[in-house]
């Protein structure tokens, strides 16, 4: 398959108003999406949703203009979590869903993610076709006549629909009565629906970073900066903290002591119970190469197995659908419960954990001890260009040396980010100080080798 130049591991992403994230490019993307996903024999309908970034209004207008120019109709949700847009797309039997969001990135960035009519992210090959169509002279030939231009209208109750959907994933015989929950909305797409879901199920909710102004999304807030959530949990003596990211498709929790509980611990907690209840499909959990060895050991000790994929929740979901698995996710907090959702959903994942806490009457600090974490160090560095690792002889030699030293007690993973000009060096091993020094040494060598 040819290489995608516009689409990365999670759609198109870049600095707003700079190539490729310009209004002109996004309008052409809307045209190509409408042309490629048009269904014969029916009028094409496409959902557009966004997070709270200042540039979201510009891209919403550009996308809608491109789509309606091809004779397709647009339904606007306004600010809504990414999984909410996937849900609306499938429930309304629309032909595609478009999310305007750069997820956990700062407000200056923005991006476009695409969902098929079934609520699942489009496969790589379809994104490649759309990318090709954008630059093809054939695209203009798909424009509608003046009497066949589509229309654009807002779905007035999209937030309410998604709140009801989220609550439907929580066991009907349980409530959150008596629990105090801190919800950090990251000033992003989940700033309203997040607190609403937990309040309507009975919890006392302490809201944090739920006042977006277009520029404060992810600003020292949410899943990537859980420190404020942890402090609020301790201050209010809450039972749990829930931190969403900018588009609320991931979650990081903290226990009643204010200690962070990441995606690996949540997967271990949920998967071991699903194994005990014979509800984990094929007794298999899907995670990425970034997940801790401790997760793999916990699943194996509980009688299951862990299958790993490349980084990106889209690849986790593809593996799950291909083999019939029903639970997977990433250490970063993208957690996919395929019995309930088609993509990572921070609110749904938090509800699964709360259900275990309520049913078993145990604090999260105790439940999270289901896995023992192996020390893990991750070093991120900016690179001028992404040279193929197989060309970097010196770097490869350093990696192989560390792997020989670790033997079976650890792992080394070096990769480039799919959405940023960065390289990531991850090492696991018994001596945290030693692996930190090794990771920094490899990272420095990468920066040097990738200079222009």
C-alpha positions as CSV (number, residue, x, y, z in Angstrom):
1,X,0.0,0.0,0.0
2,X,1.3,3.5,-0.9
3,X,2.3,5.7,2.0
4,X,-0.1,8.2,3.5
5,X,1.3,11.7,3.6
6,X,-1.6,13.6,5.1
7,X,-3.0,11.0,7.5
8,X,-1.1,9.8,10.5
9,X,-1.9,7.1,13.1
10,X,-4.9,9.2,14.3
11,X,-6.1,11.2,11.4
12,X,-4.8,14.5,10.1
13,X,-3.1,16.8,12.6
14,X,-1.1,20.0,12.6
15,X,-0.9,23.6,13.7
16,X,-4.1,25.4,12.9
17,X,-3.9,27.7,9.9
18,X,-0.6,26.2,8.8
19,X,-0.4,23.5,6.2
20,X,-1.9,20.9,6.3
21,X,-4.5,22.2,8.8
22,X,-5.7,25.1,6.7
23,X,-9.3,26.0,5.9
24,X,-8.6,25.3,2.2
25,X,-7.2,21.9,2.8
26,X,-9.9,20.9,5.2
27,X,-12.7,22.0,2.8
28,X,-11.1,19.8,0.1
29,X,-10.9,17.0,2.6
30,X,-14.6,17.4,3.2
31,X,-15.3,17.2,-0.5
32,X,-13.2,14.0,-0.8
33,X,-14.8,12.4,2.2
34,X,-18.3,13.0,0.7
35,X,-17.3,11.8,-2.7
36,X,-15.6,8.6,-1.5
37,X,-18.2,7.6,1.1
38,X,-21.3,8.3,-1.0
39,X,-23.7,5.4,-0.8
40,X,-25.5,4.5,-4.1
41,X,-29.3,4.7,-3.9
42,X,-29.4,7.0,-0.8
43,X,-28.8,10.5,0.2
44,X,-25.4,10.8,1.9
45,X,-25.4,12.2,5.5
46,X,-22.2,13.0,7.5
47,X,-21.9,14.0,11.2
48,X,-19.4,16.6,12.2
49,X,-18.4,17.1,15.8
50,X,-15.5,18.9,17.6
51,X,-13.8,19.7,20.8
52,X,-13.4,23.2,22.3
53,X,-10.5,24.6,20.4
54,X,-10.7,28.1,19.0
55,X,-10.0,26.9,15.5
56,X,-12.8,24.4,15.6
57,X,-15.3,26.9,14.3
58,X,-13.2,27.6,11.2
59,X,-12.7,23.9,10.4
60,X,-16.3,23.0,11.1
61,X,-17.4,25.6,8.5
62,X,-14.8,24.5,6.0
63,X,-15.7,20.8,6.3
64,X,-19.4,21.5,6.1
65,X,-18.9,23.7,3.0
66,X,-16.9,20.9,1.2
67,X,-19.4,18.2,2.1
68,X,-22.5,20.1,1.1
69,X,-20.9,21.1,-2.2
70,X,-20.8,17.5,-3.1
71,X,-24.5,17.1,-2.5
72,X,-24.2,15.5,0.9
73,X,-26.0,16.7,4.1
74,X,-24.2,17.6,7.3
75,X,-25.4,17.1,10.9
76,X,-23.5,19.2,13.5
77,X,-23.1,18.0,17.1
78,X,-21.1,20.9,18.5
79,X,-18.5,20.1,21.2
80,X,-18.8,16.4,22.0
81,X,-16.3,13.6,22.9
82,X,-14.9,11.6,20.0
83,X,-16.7,8.4,21.1
84,X,-19.9,10.4,21.3
85,X,-19.5,11.4,17.6
86,X,-18.9,7.7,16.7
87,X,-22.0,6.8,18.6
88,X,-24.2,9.5,16.9
89,X,-22.8,8.4,13.5
90,X,-23.9,4.8,14.0
91,X,-27.2,5.5,15.8
92,X,-28.3,8.0,13.1
93,X,-27.3,5.6,10.3
94,X,-25.1,8.3,8.8
95,X,-22.5,7.5,6.2
96,X,-19.5,8.9,8.1
97,X,-18.5,10.8,11.2
98,X,-15.9,13.5,11.3
99,X,-14.2,14.7,14.5
100,X,-12.4,18.0,14.6
101,X,-9.8,17.6,17.4
102,X,-6.1,17.3,18.2
103,X,-6.9,15.1,21.2
104,X,-4.3,15.8,23.9
105,X,-2.3,18.4,22.0
106,X,-2.3,22.1,22.9
107,X,-5.0,24.5,21.6
108,X,-2.8,25.8,18.7
109,X,-3.0,22.3,17.1
110,X,-6.1,20.7,15.5
111,X,-6.9,17.6,13.5
112,X,-9.5,15.6,11.7
113,X,-10.5,12.0,12.5
114,X,-12.9,10.0,10.4
115,X,-15.4,7.3,11.3
116,X,-17.3,4.9,9.0
117,X,-21.0,4.5,9.2
118,X,-20.7,1.7,11.8
119,X,-18.9,4.0,14.2
120,X,-15.4,2.5,13.7
121,X,-12.4,4.5,12.5
122,X,-11.8,4.3,8.8
123,X,-9.1,1.7,7.8
124,X,-5.7,3.0,6.5
125,X,-6.5,2.0,2.9
126,X,-9.7,4.1,2.8
127,X,-7.9,7.1,4.3
128,X,-5.3,6.7,1.5
129,X,-8.0,6.7,-1.1
130,X,-9.5,9.9,0.3
131,X,-6.0,11.5,0.4
132,X,-5.5,10.6,-3.3
133,X,-8.9,12.0,-4.2
134,X,-8.1,15.3,-2.6
135,X,-5.3,15.9,-5.1
136,X,-7.0,14.4,-8.1
137,X,-8.7,16.5,-10.9
138,X,-11.5,14.0,-10.7
139,X,-12.7,15.5,-7.4
140,X,-14.3,18.5,-9.0
141,X,-16.3,16.3,-11.2
142,X,-18.2,15.0,-8.2
143,X,-19.6,18.4,-7.3
144,X,-23.4,18.6,-7.1
145,X,-25.5,20.7,-9.4
146,X,-26.9,24.0,-8.0
147,X,-30.2,22.3,-7.2
148,X,-28.6,19.3,-5.4
149,X,-26.4,21.0,-2.9
150,X,-26.7,19.5,0.6
151,X,-27.8,21.3,3.7
152,X,-26.2,21.7,7.2
153,X,-28.2,21.6,10.5
154,X,-27.4,21.1,14.2
155,X,-28.4,18.1,16.3
156,X,-29.9,19.9,19.2
157,X,-29.8,17.1,21.7
158,X,-26.5,15.3,20.9
159,X,-25.1,15.8,24.4
160,X,-28.2,14.3,26.0
161,X,-28.2,11.3,23.7
162,X,-24.6,10.6,24.5
163,X,-25.2,10.9,28.3
164,X,-28.0,8.4,28.1
165,X,-25.8,6.0,26.1
166,X,-22.9,6.3,28.6
167,X,-25.3,5.6,31.6
168,X,-26.6,2.5,29.7
169,X,-23.2,0.9,30.0
170,X,-23.3,1.0,33.8
171,X,-25.0,-2.0,35.5
172,X,-28.7,-1.3,36.1
173,X,-28.6,-2.7,39.6
174,X,-25.9,-0.3,40.8
175,X,-25.7,3.4,41.6
176,X,-22.9,5.8,42.5
177,X,-24.8,7.0,45.6
178,X,-22.4,7.9,48.4
179,X,-19.3,8.4,46.2
180,X,-17.5,11.6,45.8
181,X,-15.8,11.9,42.3
182,X,-13.4,14.5,41.0
183,X,-13.9,15.0,37.2
184,X,-11.2,16.8,35.3
185,X,-12.7,17.7,31.9
186,X,-9.4,19.1,30.5
187,X,-11.4,22.1,29.3
188,X,-12.2,19.9,26.4
189,X,-15.0,18.0,24.7
190,X,-16.2,16.2,27.8
191,X,-16.5,19.3,30.0
192,X,-20.3,19.0,30.2
193,X,-21.2,15.4,29.5
194,X,-18.5,14.0,31.9
195,X,-19.8,15.6,35.1
196,X,-23.5,15.0,34.0
197,X,-23.0,11.2,33.6
198,X,-21.6,10.7,37.1
199,X,-24.0,13.1,38.7
200,X,-27.0,11.4,37.1
201,X,-25.8,8.1,38.4
202,X,-25.8,9.4,42.0
203,X,-22.2,10.6,42.6
204,X,-21.2,13.9,44.3
205,X,-19.1,15.5,41.5
206,X,-16.3,18.0,42.1
207,X,-15.7,19.6,38.7
208,X,-12.2,20.6,37.6
209,X,-11.2,22.3,34.3
210,X,-14.7,22.4,33.0
211,X,-14.7,26.0,31.8
212,X,-13.3,26.0,28.2
213,X,-12.4,29.4,26.6
214,X,-11.0,28.1,23.3
215,X,-7.4,28.3,24.4
216,X,-7.2,26.4,27.7
217,X,-7.9,22.9,26.4
218,X,-5.3,20.5,27.9
219,X,-3.5,23.4,29.6
220,X,-2.1,21.8,32.7
221,X,-5.3,19.9,32.9
222,X,-6.7,16.5,32.1
223,X,-5.2,13.1,31.4
224,X,-1.8,14.4,30.5
225,X,-1.5,16.6,33.6
226,X,-3.3,14.6,36.4
227,X,-1.5,16.5,39.2
228,X,-4.4,18.9,39.8
229,X,-6.9,16.0,39.8
230,X,-4.8,14.1,42.4
231,X,-4.6,17.2,44.6
232,X,-8.3,17.8,44.4
233,X,-9.0,14.2,45.4
234,X,-6.9,14.6,48.5
235,X,-8.4,18.0,49.3
236,X,-12.0,16.9,49.0
237,X,-11.4,13.4,50.4
238,X,-12.9,12.0,47.2
239,X,-13.2,8.3,46.4
240,X,-11.7,8.6,42.9
241,X,-10.4,11.1,40.4
242,X,-11.3,10.9,36.7
243,X,-9.2,12.9,34.2
244,X,-10.3,13.0,30.5
245,X,-8.2,14.3,27.7
246,X,-9.2,17.0,25.2
247,X,-11.6,14.8,23.2
248,X,-12.4,12.5,26.1
249,X,-11.5,9.3,24.3
250,X,-8.9,8.5,27.0
251,X,-8.9,8.5,30.8
252,X,-6.4,8.5,33.6
253,X,-7.7,7.8,37.1
254,X,-6.4,8.3,40.6
255,X,-7.3,6.4,43.8
256,X,-8.5,7.8,47.1
257,X,-5.0,8.6,48.1
258,X,-4.4,10.7,45.1
259,X,-2.1,8.2,43.4
260,X,-2.4,7.9,39.6
261,X,-3.9,4.7,38.1
262,X,-3.1,4.5,34.4
263,X,-4.5,2.5,31.5
264,X,-2.5,-0.6,32.2
265,X,-3.8,-0.9,35.7
266,X,-7.4,-0.3,34.5
267,X,-7.0,-3.1,31.9
268,X,-5.5,-5.4,34.5
269,X,-8.3,-4.7,36.9
270,X,-11.1,-5.2,34.4
271,X,-9.6,-8.1,32.4
272,X,-8.9,-10.2,35.5
273,X,-12.5,-9.9,36.5
274,X,-13.8,-10.6,33.0
275,X,-11.6,-13.7,33.0
276,X,-13.0,-14.9,36.4
277,X,-16.5,-14.4,35.0
278,X,-15.7,-16.0,31.6
279,X,-16.6,-12.7,29.8
280,X,-13.2,-11.9,28.3
281,X,-13.5,-13.1,24.7
282,X,-11.0,-15.9,23.9
283,X,-9.4,-15.1,27.3
284,X,-7.4,-12.5,25.5
285,X,-6.6,-8.8,26.2
286,X,-5.2,-6.6,23.4
287,X,-2.6,-3.9,24.3
288,X,0.2,-2.1,22.5
289,X,3.9,-2.5,22.6
290,X,4.0,0.3,25.2
291,X,2.1,-1.6,27.9
292,X,4.1,-2.6,30.9
293,X,5.4,-6.2,31.3
294,X,3.6,-6.3,34.6
295,X,0.3,-6.2,32.8
296,X,1.3,-9.2,30.7
297,X,2.3,-11.1,33.8
298,X,-1.0,-10.3,35.6
299,X,-3.1,-11.5,32.7
300,X,-1.1,-14.7,32.3
301,X,-1.3,-15.4,36.1
302,X,-5.1,-15.0,35.8
303,X,-5.3,-17.6,33.0
304,X,-5.4,-15.3,30.0
305,X,-3.0,-14.0,27.4
306,X,-1.9,-10.6,26.1
307,X,-1.7,-9.8,22.4
308,X,0.3,-6.6,21.5
309,X,-0.1,-4.3,18.5
310,X,1.6,-1.2,17.3
311,X,0.9,2.1,19.1
312,X,-2.5,3.6,18.3
313,X,-6.0,2.7,19.5
314,X,-7.1,2.2,15.9
315,X,-4.7,-0.7,15.6
316,X,-5.9,-2.1,18.9
317,X,-9.5,-2.0,17.6
318,X,-8.5,-3.5,14.3
319,X,-6.9,-6.5,16.1
320,X,-9.9,-6.9,18.3
321,X,-12.4,-6.9,15.4
322,X,-10.2,-9.2,13.3
323,X,-10.1,-11.9,16.0
324,X,-13.2,-11.4,18.0
325,X,-11.7,-9.9,21.2
326,X,-13.7,-7.6,23.4
327,X,-11.2,-5.7,25.6
328,X,-8.2,-3.7,24.6
329,X,-6.4,-0.4,25.1
330,X,-3.3,1.6,25.7
331,X,-1.3,2.5,28.8
332,X,-2.1,6.2,27.9
333,X,-5.8,5.6,28.8
334,X,-7.4,4.7,25.5
335,X,-9.6,1.8,26.7
336,X,-11.9,0.0,24.4
337,X,-14.8,-2.1,25.7
338,X,-16.0,-3.5,22.4
339,X,-19.2,-4.9,24.0
340,X,-20.2,-1.2,24.7
341,X,-18.3,1.1,22.3
342,X,-16.5,1.2,18.9
343,X,-13.6,3.3,20.0
344,X,-11.7,4.4,23.1
345,X,-14.1,6.1,25.6
346,X,-12.8,7.7,28.7
347,X,-16.3,8.0,30.4
348,X,-17.3,4.4,29.7
349,X,-14.0,3.1,30.9
350,X,-14.3,5.1,34.2
351,X,-17.8,3.7,34.6
352,X,-16.4,0.1,34.3
353,X,-14.0,0.7,37.1
354,X,-16.6,2.4,39.3
355,X,-18.9,-0.6,38.8
356,X,-16.1,-2.9,40.2
357,X,-15.5,-0.5,43.1
358,X,-19.2,-0.4,44.0
359,X,-19.9,-4.1,43.5
360,X,-16.9,-5.3,45.5
361,X,-17.0,-2.4,48.1
362,X,-13.2,-1.9,47.8
363,X,-11.2,1.3,47.2
364,X,-9.4,1.8,44.0
365,X,-6.0,1.7,45.7
366,X,-6.6,-1.9,46.7
367,X,-8.1,-2.9,43.3
368,X,-5.1,-1.4,41.4
369,X,-2.7,-3.8,43.1
370,X,-3.9,-6.5,40.7
371,X,-0.7,-5.9,38.7
372,X,2.9,-5.2,39.8
373,X,4.6,-2.7,37.6
374,X,8.1,-3.2,36.2
375,X,10.1,0.1,36.3
376,X,9.5,1.8,32.9
377,X,11.2,4.9,31.5
378,X,10.0,6.8,28.5
379,X,12.1,9.6,26.9
380,X,10.5,11.8,24.2
381,X,12.8,14.0,22.0
382,X,12.1,16.2,19.1
383,X,13.8,15.2,15.8
384,X,14.4,17.1,12.6
385,X,13.4,14.2,10.4
386,X,12.4,10.6,10.9
387,X,15.2,8.5,9.4
388,X,14.4,4.8,9.2
389,X,15.8,3.1,12.3
390,X,17.4,0.3,10.3
391,X,19.7,3.0,8.7
392,X,21.0,4.2,12.1
393,X,23.8,1.7,12.7
394,X,25.1,3.4,15.9
395,X,21.7,3.7,17.4
396,X,20.8,0.1,16.6
397,X,24.1,-1.0,18.2
398,X,23.2,0.8,21.4
399,X,19.7,-0.7,21.5
400,X,21.1,-4.2,21.0
401,X,23.6,-3.7,23.8
402,X,20.9,-2.7,26.3
403,X,18.8,-5.7,25.2
404,X,21.6,-8.1,25.9
405,X,22.2,-6.5,29.3
406,X,18.5,-6.8,30.2
407,X,18.0,-10.3,28.9
408,X,14.5,-11.6,29.8
409,X,14.1,-9.0,32.6
410,X,13.1,-6.1,30.4
411,X,12.4,-4.6,27.0
412,X,13.6,-1.8,24.7
413,X,11.3,0.0,22.3
414,X,12.3,2.8,20.0
415,X,9.8,4.4,17.6
416,X,8.7,7.6,16.0
417,X,5.5,9.4,16.9
418,X,2.8,9.0,14.4
419,X,1.4,12.5,15.1
420,X,4.4,14.7,16.1
421,X,8.0,15.2,15.0
422,X,9.3,13.2,17.9
423,X,11.1,10.0,18.7
424,X,10.2,7.9,21.8
425,X,12.6,5.6,23.7
426,X,11.0,3.3,26.2
427,X,13.0,0.9,28.4
428,X,11.7,-1.5,31.1
429,X,14.0,-3.2,33.5
430,X,14.7,-3.9,37.2
431,X,17.0,-0.9,37.9
432,X,15.1,2.4,37.2
433,X,18.2,4.6,37.5
434,X,20.1,2.4,35.0
435,X,17.4,2.2,32.4
436,X,16.8,6.0,32.7
437,X,20.4,6.7,31.8
438,X,20.3,4.2,29.0
439,X,17.1,5.7,27.5
440,X,18.6,9.2,27.6
441,X,21.8,8.0,25.9
442,X,19.8,6.3,23.1
443,X,17.5,9.4,22.7
444,X,20.5,11.7,22.4
445,X,22.0,9.5,19.7
446,X,18.7,9.6,17.9
447,X,18.6,13.4,17.9
448,X,22.1,13.6,16.5
449,X,21.4,10.9,13.8
450,X,18.2,12.7,12.7
451,X,19.6,16.2,12.2
452,X,19.0,17.7,8.8
